[in-house]
Amino acid sequence: MLRNIRIVLIGTTHPGNIGAVARAMKNMCLEQLVLVNPKIFPSAEATARASGADDLLASARVCETLEQAIAGCRLVVGASARLRSVEWPQLDPRACAEKLVMECQGDTDAALLFGRESSGLSNAELDRCHYLVHIPANPVFSSLNLSQAVQVLGYELHVADLAMRQVPVESVSIAARDPVSAEVMEGFFVHLRQTMKDIGFLDPKQSEKLQRRLRRLFLRARPDRDEINILRGILSAAQGRKSMRPE
Ligand code: SAH
């Protein structure tokens, strides 16, 4: 199952950290490394720090956008060095690992996002996440080195995976529903926003906050394809009504 978990590093500045992440991943049986706009990659420093995990560097996928990195994923979790406001639901590392491993029972990928060394994940990137995970640490010094954060969360994933394997596969409750992927959700959010504009609901002053609350609501629900089709049907009908209304 761990092979279905993507470790996504966004905007990494130091190539040494990328190598150290590869090493931490291989120690914990994680295989998929995805790099979004790394500052320097490939690099001799990354290879040196990977010390034997350079096969993960060789197979790492480099993307220009986060959308490409999480395409096809149905569960996206962001690792955050800071406790954020309640706008984003939080998990502790153990609950996060259990959720991700459970999600990957079938043949679906899930993603765990890590931010930049200097500034972490942006709000727009956090908006793509179903959950945030925070490694509890010294409240006044809570930011771990990137590769060490991957190490801690990778360890929890490995332990959760081992625990899962001891249970007969039949008794593992696989979600009966099939939640849609990240890009289908984004298509829905674009449609929702456009419809809200079309029907005159969107107040530009409140727009960003409102959009974020709606994202939280729908990401929490993790709709399947039928449900998205119903919602989009409602949106299209609302848009049609508006345009049919005499001016
Ligand atoms: N200075 C940044 C932290 C960068 S550390 C900030 O204040 O946000 C680089 C990345 O490692 C973070 O974006 C996060 O993905 C991960 N990380 C570091 N410490 C963490 C912690 N305590 N819990 C979860 N992730 C952490």
Residues whose N, C-alpha, C, O or C-beta is under 5 A from the ligand:
A	BS01	SAH	A79 S80 A81 L113 F114 G115 R116 E117 S118 S119 G120 L121 V133 H134 I135 A137 S142 S143 L144 N145 L146 A149
